[in-house]
Amino acid sequence: MAAGERVAVVGASGAGKSTLLGVLNGSVEPRAGSVLVLGTDPSVVRGRELRRLRARVGTVRQHLELVGPLRVVHNVNAGRLASWSPLRAAWSLLRPQGVEDVRAALTRVGLAERLFERTDRLSGGQRQRVALARLLVQHPELVLADEPASALDPALADSALSLLGELALADGGALLACLHDPELALRHCDRVVGLVDGRITVDSPTAGLTVADLEEFYGVRR
């Protein structure tokens, strides 16, 4: 995919969408072939080099990977751990670092007043917005999002996808989002890739496509 591009990956459950994102962020080893992410193959780098790559790639996973007992500020700051020293990361747990940056990110997702609240006291939709704020403080060059709007109402889902697109494209970056809702894919992405059993069946610009097209060709059902 090209810089400045927003790509939706769609397909039925089990099509391989989450696995694809795992391969791209280096958390899943491909069984065959290879990929280049920002010019690097994640499966062949280790240690500090892999950490540097992950600092450039922001991921919002379907299960969010938030630490419930921690305050919201700490979960948002987790987006910067790959670029912080271990000492600074440990100190931040005692005395949160970059609080104003975290507050600004939470303001953008409508959660500024939750800065010091325990994360496990938030609703599912609020936790999803904490994960988006974590991405905002990271400033990634590539954004990978696995069902980023699944727990949000329609208005917040549109807002979240707009925010992800804005973030990804801010400095010539790109967005790759796995989406279950074909309408979100058509409204917020430039291109749609459909997966069936791990294989790409269609790769097409969204211009001219309809919801019916996606349901027919990609097996998406609402």
N, C-alpha and C positions, 0 to 999 in steps of 0.2 A: 504494500500500500504506500501511497505517496504522502509526503508532508502536506498538512492542511486538509487531509481527507477524513471524513467521518463514515465509518463502515459498520453496518449492522450485520451480525451473523444470526440467522434465524433457522429454525428447524424444530422438529418434535423432540420431546424428552428422550434422551439417550442417543441423540444424533451425533454427539461429540463436541458440542459447543464449549462446555467447561474444560474438557480435556485440551482443546485447542488453546484456550487462554493459559492453561497450566504450562503447556509447551513453550508458549511465547514468553512467560515470565520466569522460566527456568525451574519451576517447581515440579514439572513432569518431564521425564526422559522420553523422547520419541522412540518408538519401536523400529522405525525405519526412516531414512531420509534426514534432512536437516532444515533448519530455518535460520534466517539472519534477522536479528532484532537490533535496530540502530547500528547495523554493520557488524554485529557480533553474534556468534552461535552460542546461545545460553547453555547448551548441553556440553560444551567443551571447556568452559571457563570455570574456575574454582576460586574460593577464598576472596581476596580483596578485589579481584577483577570482576567476579560475579556480584559482589556487593555494590561496586560502582555502577554496574549495569542496572541492578535493581533500583538504585537511587534515581535512575533516569526513566524508569518505567513505573507508573502508578497503577495499582490494581484495586478495584472494588470487587470483592468476591461476593457470591450469593449469600454465604453464611457470615459475611462481614468481618469475622475474626477480631472482634472487640473484646476487651477484658472487662467483664461486668463489674467487679468490685472496685475498679479504678475510676477516678473522676474523669469527666468528659475531657478536660484539658489534657490529661495524660494520653488518652486514646487518640486524640487529634495529633498530639506531638509525635505519636508513633510513626507518622508519615515522614518524619525527619531523621529517624534513627539510623538509616543507612548512610547518612551524610554527617552524623555526629560521632564523636569519639565515644568509646564505652564509658569513660569517666563522666562526660557531659550527660550522657543518657541516664546514668545512675543518679547523678546529682539532680537531674530534672524530676525524678520521682519524689525527691525530698522537697525541692524548691522549683516548681515548674518554670521552665525557660520559655522565652518568646511568647508570653501570655497575650500581649496585644495582637500579635499575628494570629494566634489561635482565636481570640475574640473576634477579629475581623472576619476570619473564615466562618465562624459560627453565625455571625451576623448575616452573611451571604446565604446561609441555608436556614435562617429563621430560628436559630437556637442560642442566641447570645446570652440569654438569661440562664442557660443550663451549664455554664462554663465549669463550675465546681461541683456539679451534682454527680452522684454515682451513676455510672452508665447503665447499670442493671435496673435502675428505677425509671428508665425511659420506655416509651412505647416502641413497637417494632419500627414504625415509620420514623420516629425520632432517632433511633439508633442508626437507621440507614442514612440519615442526614449527617450524623456524626462521622460515618465512614466517608461521606463526600467531603466534609470539612478536612478530614485527615489527608485526603488527596490534594486539597487546595493548598495546604502548607508545604506540600512536597514539591510543587511546581515541576511535574514530570514532563518529559518530551513526548512520551507515548502513554496514552491512557487506555487501560484494558478494564472493561466493566462487564461483570457477569450478572445479568438481570438486575441492573441498578435501580429499577423502579418497581420491583415486584411487591413491595410492602407499602407503596405510596398511593394516595388517591389520585385521580386523573390530573388534577391541577398541579399537585406536587410532582407527579411523574413528568409532566411536561417541563416544569421548572428544573428538575434534576437533570434531564437530558440536555436542556439548553445550557445549563451550567457546565456539564461535562464537555459539551462541544466547545463552549467558549474557552474553558481551561485548556483543552487539548490543542486548540488552534492558536493560543495566545502568542507563542513564539515559533510558529511553523511546525507545531507538533501534529499529532494525529490521534483519532479515537477509534477504537475497535470495541463495539458493544454487542454482547449476546442479548437478544431481546425476544421475549415471547409474544409481545403485542405488535402485530404488523403495522398498526396505525402509527405507533411511536417510531418504528423504523422508517416509515415513509416521510414523517414530518421532520425528523431530526437528522437523517443520514443522507449522504450523497450516493451511496452504493450499498447494495444488499448482496450478501453471499449466503446461499442456502446449503445446508449440510443434511445429508441422509446417510446414516450408518458410517459416519466419518469421512464421507466423500463429498466434494463440492459438486453440486448438481447444476447450480446456476450462479453466475456472477454478473450482476447487471446494475447500471445506474438506476437510482430510484425514479428519476424523471420518466413519466409515462407509465409507471407501474401502478397497480391498484391493490387494495386489500385482497380482492378476489384472486389476483395473480399470485400473491404470496401464499394464500391458502391452497391454491391448486398446485403450485410448483414446489413449495417447500414443506407442505404438510402441516402448516401452522393452523391451530384451532384455538379460538378464544372461548 
